[in-house]
Every structure is written in C-alpha cells, then in structure tokens.
Amino acid sequence: MAHYVPEGLPEKIQHFIGGEFVDSVGGQTFDVLDPVSNEVYVTAAAGQKADIDLAVAAATKAFKEGPWPRLAPRARARILNRIADAVEAQDARLAELETFDTGLPITQALGQAQRVAENFRFFADLIVAQADDTYRVPGVQMNYVNRKPIGVAGLITPWNTPFMLESWKLAPALASGCTVVLKPAEFTPLSASLWAGIFREAGLPDGVFNLVNGLGEEAGDALVKHPGVPLISFTGETTTGQTIFRNSAENLKGLSMELGGKSPAVVFADADLDAAIDSTLFGVFSLNGERCTAGSRILVERSIYDEFLERYAARARRIVVGDPHDPATEVGALVHPEHYAKVMSYVELGKSEGRLLAGGGRPEGLPDGNYVAPTVFADVKPDARIFQEEIFGPVVAISPFDTDEEALALANGVKYGLAAYLWTSDLTRAHTFAHATEAGMVWLNSHNVRDLRTPFGGVKASGLGHEGGYRSIDFYTDSQAVHITLGDVHTARFGSK
C-alpha cells in the first residue's frame, strides 16, 4: 500500500514561549513516528523543567501585566471567533495533518477539526452571556459575585483526537481570561504546533498561549509541580491522573481530570435493534477505538443475545480497515507501536476469556503499520480482564444478562464510571436505570452525541470534576463574594463597658 505523506511537514517541532518558537534550553529532542510506517518523520523539542519555568514566567507576565485578563468579554469573544474562522478556513489541512500524526480516518479527523471551531464559537458566546449572582436583603445588604480568572492554567492533553481535545481546554481557559501553558501528548505533537500561528493571526497577545512539548514524566511533571500554576486540566489514563493528584497536593492546585473508561452499552430486548447495532458498532470502533467514552462492554438481554451477536459480528467483519487518508476507511492505524503492542496483548488474552467472533489479529493485506482488525469477543465473564480493563482499541466484549438487576450489576461492576449507553423503549426503565448507573454521562437510545452546554466528566476512577458549559468557566475562574451593607451596621460592641 502506498504511504501517503502530506506536503509541507515541518523540519522540526519547537516550543512556543512568550510569542517565540524556541528549542529546549538544554537542546533535548525526541523522535515522532507516523503510525502507518512507524518511521521517524520529525524531531520535537523535549521540554524539561527549565523550559516549563520559562513558559510559566511568560504566561505569568502576560496575566499580570498584559491586556488579556482585563479585556471586556466581548473583546475576548471577537478573538475567539477569529480563531474559529482560522480553523474553519484550513479544516482540510488540519485533518490531513491530524490523520498523518494519529492514524485516525480522514473523514473522522475532518469532523474533529470542525468541532474545534464550534468549541471556540461556543465559549465566545458563553463568556459574553455569562451572568453572576446577586443576592439582596432589602434595606440591609447587597451581595454579589465578582468572577476573576485564576491565572496560569496548565493544560495536559492526550494523543487521541489531540487537536479537538486541546480546544476543549484552550477555548474555556482563554475565554475566562486565563493565560495557558499547554503540554500536548508526545506521540502526537504535530497539530498542536499549529496553534501558535492560528492564535497569532487571530490577535491573541504574546504570552497568553505557551506550548511546551515533551514527555509526561519530564515536561508534564514539571508543569504539575510548578508553584506558579494554580490549576491543572488533564485528560488521560487513570494511573497518570493518580500521579498528578499526588503531585498537585503540595500546592493545593485546582484539578479537573477526565480519565479512563470502560463504558457499558446495555441493550434490552425491547430496543430498536437496528439502531442499537449501528450505535454500538460506531461507539467502539470509531476513532480506531481510541476513545475514553467507547462503549467497549456491550450487555445484551438474553432473549435477543444470539441474534445480536450474529448481526453485530457480521457487521464488524465488514468494517473497512486501511489507509487513514482514504475516505473509505472506517478504522485506521493505532497511534504508536507501543500502544499497538498493548492492544494486541489484550486481543491474545481475550482468546482465552471469550469466544472470538470477529477479528483477533492484524487485518489481511496490511503487513505494516499499527493495524488491528475490529475484534469481537462474546460470552465474556465479568471477572475477565477484557471486561474489567481499558483496552483503548478496536476490541469489544459482549455479555448476556437476564434481568434488569443483573444488567445494572454488570454495568456498575468495574472501577470506571465515565459513560453509559442504554437501549430500551421503556421510558420508566430508561430513566430508572440511567439514574442508578455509576457514570458521569448517560446516553439513552443514542451514541455519543454531546451538547456542549452539558457537564463532561466521570465518577469513580474515570475522573475528578466536570468541565463543559458554565462548569468550564467555573473551573478557570475564582468566584469572589462581595458584601455591601446598605443600612446601619449592628455589631456587638466588644469592649464598650
């Protein structure tokens, strides 16, 4: 298969600090692979503590001395809308580079680029519409909330749909008046390197946005521990989130963490089976299965279990796996050979923990690259590792249930609690089951279609805090209560006798 390489790839990827592209202070670099050939296509500056120190200093200066936190909301919104305009104007190029860097199918990468523009437009609107509370005690007191940007926001982002997930953090942080230091994932630094040009073109002042590439245990760790960064927003796997939690304790940082998932999709016998099959296929195999909200455990009522398995597996076998740049491709290459090896280890494990109905290895005709055939295991027991552990690839475990109570126990029987998907035509069951499900987000008779106004986040091992809509503004701002006495002050007169 011919290997597509976009034109105009950078010769190197640098940090962006205080409005300038710079190398690491100590000259450190790391290699970046493309997931189809697994060959090095660029070297990137590998940030260390010294580079984080410079970026935080630039962001602090911009916050304390620059105009950004003091602009009227409408003025910030105009710049956010110009950012959205710039993204829309080059969405095809962004998708091309994102696909090359991540292995995501080009059609899905294009949708992610367009979602980026929508994220910035949403928070441009929200910050203008933001209203704060006022409380009045007639003739006695007036109380109001003065909302202030917190300061330098540390943003640490993952390698699955990196450009879009970066925008989830950048848009509300900037809308709130914060300055930022972004540490993107080391597997996929390419699209993050485009932010500097987009922001500069839109008129964002120097120092408001800073980017430090590097490894999590070096650049990411330094950012988390920096005393000049009062809050960290992190998206990634749970073990890293636990490390960030520990390392943030000394400085009592604000934390928002969206972590791993092993989300259930529960299909009852009265469901629209055609829609449920479409959704559960898309829910685990789109984005190459590299999505935290993937419905990677499907629980099916026993009376329809055999029919569901037959139809689901037949569809899974027909999923088009191939060149990520081909518009016909539905599943591309996994992001990195390390992750490919992890996913394939679970595929091999699954052969002893379930009945293999589809996939189970490398697709035919794709001898190179990080390709995994969409893999379906049936009859998976709840104590199986492929039922309990996050695989983060195109692998699904399917199990039967007999009663609503059993389905709920299976759905809740893992350490994660990010998302859940319920398929039933019984309205009472739908709401009752949803409310009892241990998940931060539940979709009824739908795949993952998210309204940007709603909270996004998980419970249990899937996260800490929520972002999305006004909750994002709450995270990046301090709410200061101001109290004003309107009448006479009645205070106990200590020492008056």
PyMOL commands that set and color helices and strands:
alter all, ss='L'
color gray80, all
select helices_A, chain A and resi 49-65+68-70+73-89+91-102+106-129+162-175+191-202+216-225+238-248+273-289+302-317+337-350+385-388+404-412+427-436+470-476
alter helices_A, ss='H'
color red, helices_A
select strands_A, chain A and resi 12-13+15-17+20-22+29-33+40-45+134-137+141-149+152-156+179-183+209-211+231-235+254-258+264-267+297-301+355-358+375-378+395-401+416-417+419-423+441-444+459-460+463-464+477-485
alter strands_A, ss='S'
color yellow, strands_A
deselect
rebuild
show_as cartoon
